[in-house]
Amino acid sequence: MKSSEHDLELTRRYLDGEASQREVNELQERMLADPQLREDFLRYARIDASLPGVVNNSGTLLDYLPAPKAPKRNWAIAAVAALSFLLLAQLLDHPWGEEESYAVAHFGKIENCRWTHQVNIPNSGDPVMTGQRIELASGKVEILYHNGARMELNGPCIVETLSAKEAFLTMGTIEVVAESVESHGFIVRSPTSTFEDLGTAFSASVAPDGLSRLEVSDGEVNLIVEQDHQHQLLQAGQTMWVEPGDRKILTRIESGDESKDFRFPTIVPPSNQDYADISQGYASAKVGRGLLRSRPNWTVNPKSILDGSGQTDQDSPRESVFFENEVKNGSLLIDLGQAIAISKINSYSWHQHKKIAEHNERAQQKYTLFGWPDRELPDLNLPAAESGWVRIARVNSEQFFHVKKLDNRPSQQACSIFASKGEIGEYRYLLLEVNGPTFFGEIDIYQAD
């Protein structure tokens, strides 16, 4: 936890139910002004990690604090959940209503559910009212709307039914099917964006820190970050991530046609027309931390990720940039020569060993992208998150493609990172903190107009 002792003590008192009204007001004001405190508050309140310990008295929400460990407290589950998520909803600008509620749906299947409240546990067939908050610790529950829409919650999950066609997802994962004419236009709001159904089936998730994800399984969904931002129309098989923060950064990941042309559904192939291409003479690349693969007769050249092309073959280590096998976490540093306004960053990978099927793991892209605007760099041996770098986006193609076995991991992948409005930001340096054995073929960086 990085917040001050005073702020952490306010958080503790609030979650313990000991805070006065003055302290609650102070905590709310501090959290609205301090993103770090909001993040630390969410760590306290993560029901997915903390609730089992609270239930069986084997731990508390304070188990996330560094040593020395706080003594156990016999917290009331209802008090913890109700108080913490009430404030969380306020901080996320959660829409509340004073209007009289009415039934818009009813509970369907309820499977192995544990609820954060131990009173008024719903049963199958019970009505779901407007303004009703559903706080699920674990299990699955089905919400059947009168207009034909169906929503499945997977715990841990917090959802509020706002109207007959609108829900607010604070945290967790839901799946929505809105195939009937009456249910078209169903909307799921999250802390960072809005997902508008256009007659489809989709899933939406929100991480405790606000990272939102939309995945379309059928039909089309309109992703709206802000009304005046460019809307993103996603079709079946497409997914988009939305980072929290003032600049809404979007991440799109796609699989390619597994040819040297690197063709993808919407992401452009590797290009030599981007700002960072070595032919332009502006940018350079090197290892920030770790050791790239080398052999007696050849060495991986980090500059090859800026040469305007991907690999020409599915198993071409000399045209790839990747770390030695024992290096689990390395970093690649790109120097643009000067701070520029960046509109888009694309990364490409491709690998499938001709004989060893397991090596398609080298196609995965798992990294965190950071930016630095100044000429003087911080210590590259320190984690970027601890040395002042600006986190731009997080990429995890394994999670994106739901990889559980070898045959459903694409061997050719592309990731495109961009802002929903304007540029990503102005940076001189970009740092990829890589977590995995990725065979990078190309990284393209486009300057904003």
N, C-alpha and C positions, 0 to 999 in steps of 0.2 A: 504494500500500500504506500502511495506517494503523497497522500494528503497530510495536512498538518495534524498534530495530536489533538488539537481542539476540535477540528472537523470530524476526525474519527471518533472522538468521544461523543460528539453530538449524534453521530450516526449510531453508535452503540446504544445510547440512551433512547433514541427513537425506536430502534428495533427491539429493545427490551421493554418498550412501553412505559419508560420512566420519564420521557421528555415532557416538559411543560409546554403550554401553547406558545410561549415566547420562544422556547428552544426550537419547536417545530417550525415556526415562522422563520427563524434565523437560518435553520438548516435548509429550508426551501430556497431562501434568497441566495445562500452560498452555492447551492447546487445549480441553480439557474445560471450563475455567473462563472462556474468552474467546471469544465468538462472532466478534469481529472477526478474531482469529487464525485461526479455522477458515475464515472466508471468504477470508482472504489465502492460506492453505494451498491451498484449492481453486483459486484463481487460478493458483498455481504448477503445480498438477497437472492442469490441464485438457488432457486428451489431444487434444481436438478441435482446439485451436489450436496446441498445442506439438509433437505427435508428428511431423507432416511435417517440421518443421525439425530435430528430433532425428535422424530417419531419414537425411536428406540432408546433415546437418552444416551447414545454413544458419541454424540458430538453436538456442536452448535454452529450457527452461522459464523461465529468468530474463529472457527478452525482455519479460515483462510488467512488469518493474520500471521506474521512472522513470529518466531519465538522471542520472548517467552510466551507460552500459550496461555490464553485467558482461561480462568476456571469455568467449569461447566455451569450452565444455568438451565433451570427447568422452565424453559419458555413455553408459553401456550401457543400452539400452532396457529390457531385462528388469529391471535393478536399479532404474531409476527407477519403472517401473510397479509392480513387486512391492512395493517399500518404501513408496511413496506410498499405494497403495490398501490395503495392509495396515493402515496407521495410520488411514486414512480410514474403513475399515470398523469399526475398533475405536471410533472417535469417534462413529460413527453408531449405536452400540450394535448392531452387526451380529451376528446370531446365528451363533456358531461351534459346532462340535460335535466331540467326541472319539470319537463312535461310528463303528463300521466302516461305510464307505460301500458302496453297492450301486447298480447301474444302474437308472435309472428312465425313461430316454429314450435316444434316439440322434440324432446330427446328421443333418439332411436336406439340403436344398439349401444350398450354400455359394457365394455370388456375390461375386467381386471383393473378397475379405476381406484385410485386414491386421490382424495380431494384435499385442498389446503384448508378448507373449512370442514369441521366435523359435525356441523348441524345442517339441517335442510339438505341432506344428500339427495340429489335428483334420482328419479327412477325412469325407466323407459316409458314414454308416453306423457311425461310431465311437460307442461308448456314452457316455452322459452320466451321471455318478455323483452321488450325494447329496454335498453339500459341495463340488462342483466349481465353481470360479469361471471364468466365461467373460468375457474382457476383449477386446473388439473395438474396433479403432481406426477402421476404416471398412469399408463393404460391408454385406452382409446374410447372415444365417445362420439356418437353420430348426432348431428343436428339436422333435422328435416324441416325445411322451410315450407310454408303454405303455398309459396309460388312454384314449388318443384325443385328448388336448389337444395343441394346436400353438401354439408360441410363436416369433415371428419377431423377431430382434434387428436393429436398424438402428444401425450404428456412427456415432459412438463410443458404446459401451455397456458397462456392467459389470453382470453378473447372477450370482447364485449360486443353484444348485439346492439347495433345502433338503430337499425330500422329493418324493414322487410327485405331490403336489398343491400345492406351495408353492415360491415363488421370491422372492429378495430383489433388488430393483432399486436399485442404488446410484446409477447415473447413466445417462442416455440414454433411448432410446425402445424399447418392445417392443409387439408386437401379439399378443393371445391369443385363440384360438378354442377354446372348451370346450363343444362341442355334444353329446358323447356322455354317456350317463347316468353312466358311470364317472368322467368328468372333472368333473362338476358339483361346485361347491364349491372350484374351483381358486383359490388365493390368491396375490396379488402384494403383497409388503410393500415399503414405501419408507421413507426416513428420517422422513417425517412422518405416514404413514397406511397403512392396509391396504385393498386392493381385493379383495372377495370375490365371485367369479363365482356367478351363479344360473342358469347355463345360457345362455351368451351369447358374444358376441364384443366385445372392447374393446381399447383401446390405453392404455398408461400411459407417462408420461415423468417424469424427474427431472432438473432443471437442476443445474449444479454447485453452486449455493448452497442446494439442498434444496427449491426450489419444485416441487411435484408436480402432475401433471395426469392426470385420468381422463376418458376419452371412450368412451362406450358406442355401438357401432354396431348391436348386435342384442341383444335380451333385456334382462336387468336385472343390475346390479352394486350391491352394498352397499358404500358407502364408510364405513370405520370409522377415525376419528382416534384415539380411545381408547375402551375398552370402556364406560366410564361416560359418554361423550359421546353426544349425539344422533347416531344413524346416518343417513346420507343414501342413500336408494334412488334410483339413477339408471336411467332407461330409455333405450331406443334414441333416439339423436339428442341426448342430454343430455351435458354436460361440466361438470366441477368442477375448480377449482384449490384447492390447499391451500398456504398460506404457511408457511414454517418459522418457528420461534419458540415461546416459551412459550405464547402465546395462539394457538391454531390458527384462523386466519382463512380462511374459505372464500369463493370467488367463483364465482357462477353467472351465465352470460350466455345470453340467449335472444332469438330474433327474434319480432316481433309480427305481428299480422294486418293491419298497414298501414292501420288506421282511426283516427279521432280518439279512439276508446275505448281504444286502447293495450292490447289484449288479448294476453297471453302464456301459454305453457303452465302455468307455475307462479308466476312473478313477478307480484305484484299491480300493477294500473294505477297511474298517478300519483294521489296522494291529497292532500287538504287536511286530513287528520286527523293528520299527523305533527307532531313537536315543532317542526320548523323552518319550517313553513308560516307565511307572513307574517300570516295571519289570527290566529295565536296570539299575535303580538306579541313573540316572544322573539328571533328570529334575523334576521340581515341578510346580504347578500352583496355582494361588490365584487371588483374585479380586484386580484390580488396583484402580478402582473407581466405586462406586455404591453399590447396595445391592442385593445379590442373594436371590431367593425365599426360604422361610423356613416356616415350619408348626410346631405345638407343638410336633408332633411325628416324624418328619423327617426334615432334612436340606440338601439342595443341596451341594454336595461336589465338589469344582472346580477340584480336582484331577481326577474326573471321566472322564474328557475329554482326559486323558492320559492313560486310562486303557486298550487300545487295542481293544475296541469293541464299536459299536454303541448301540442304544437302542434295546431291544428285542421285543418291541411292539410300535405301532404307537402313543400310549398315555401313556408314561411312564415317568412322571416327576422326579421320584427318580433316574432315569438313565440319566437325562438330566441336563445341566448347563444352567440356564437362570435367568434373573433379575426379581425383583419384578415388578408388572404391572406399578407402577408409575415411575419406573426408565426408562426414555426414552433413555438415553445415558450412558452406563457403559463401563468398560474396563476389560479385562482379561489379566493377566500378566503370561507369561511362562518363568521360569528361567531354562536355559539349564545347569547351573553349571559352564560352561566355554564358552568362545567364540569358536564357531565351524563354519566351512564352510557348508552352508546349500544348498542342491540341490533342495528340493521340500517341500512344505507345503500343506497338504490336510486338509480340514475341512468338517465335516458331520453334517447334521441335519435331523430330522424326527419328524413330529407331525401331527396328524389328530384326533381331538376329536371325540369320538364315537357318540356323540349326537349334538355337536355344530359345524356346518360346518365352521363357521367364524374363528374358531381357527386354521385352516390350515395356517393362517398368521404366526404362530410360526415356520413354516418350512423355512421361508425366511432367507437368509443370506445377511445382509447388515453391512459391517464393513470395516474399514481401518486398514491395517496391517503395523506396524512399527517395526524397529529393533534398538537395542542398543548394542554396542560391549563391553563397559567397565563394570567393576565390580560395580562401584558406579552409582546408578540410579538418574535421575533427579526427580523433584517433580511430583509425579503421579497425583496430584490434578490439574495440569496445562494441557491444551490440548497438546497432543504430538507434534503437528505441531509447537507449540510455544516454546518447551523446548529442541529442538535439536535432537529428534528422527529422524531416517531416514525412510521416507515413502517408503514402498516396493510395495504395491499394494492396489487397491480399489476394493471391492467386492459389487455387487448389483444384487442379483439374481432376484429381482422384475423386474428390467429393462431388465435383460437377458431373462426372460421368457415372457416379455410383459404382465405382470399381470394387468388385468383390472377388472376381476371379479373372484370369488372364484374358479370356475370350471377349470381355466387354470393355477392354481398355484400348481406345484407338491408338494406332502406332504413329499417326501424324496429327499434331494438335497446333492450334493457334489461339492466342489470347489477345484481346484488344481492350485497352484501358483508355477511357476518355471521360470528359465531364458532360453532365447533362445540359450545361449551358456555359458558353465561354471556354476558356482554356483550363487545363489541369492546374497550371501554376507556372511561375517563372523560376527555373532552376538552371544551374550550371552543371551540377553533378547528379547522376542517377545511380542508385545503389540497389542491386538485387541481392537480397539475402536468400540464398537458395537452400532449400531443405529437400534433398533428393538427388538421384543420379541422372538428372536431365541431360540429354544430348541437345543443346541449343544449336540451331542452325542459323538464326538471324534475329536481330532486334532492330526494329525500325522506329525512329523518333521523328514525329512531324511537328514542325513549327506552326504556331497559330498565325493566321493572316493578320 
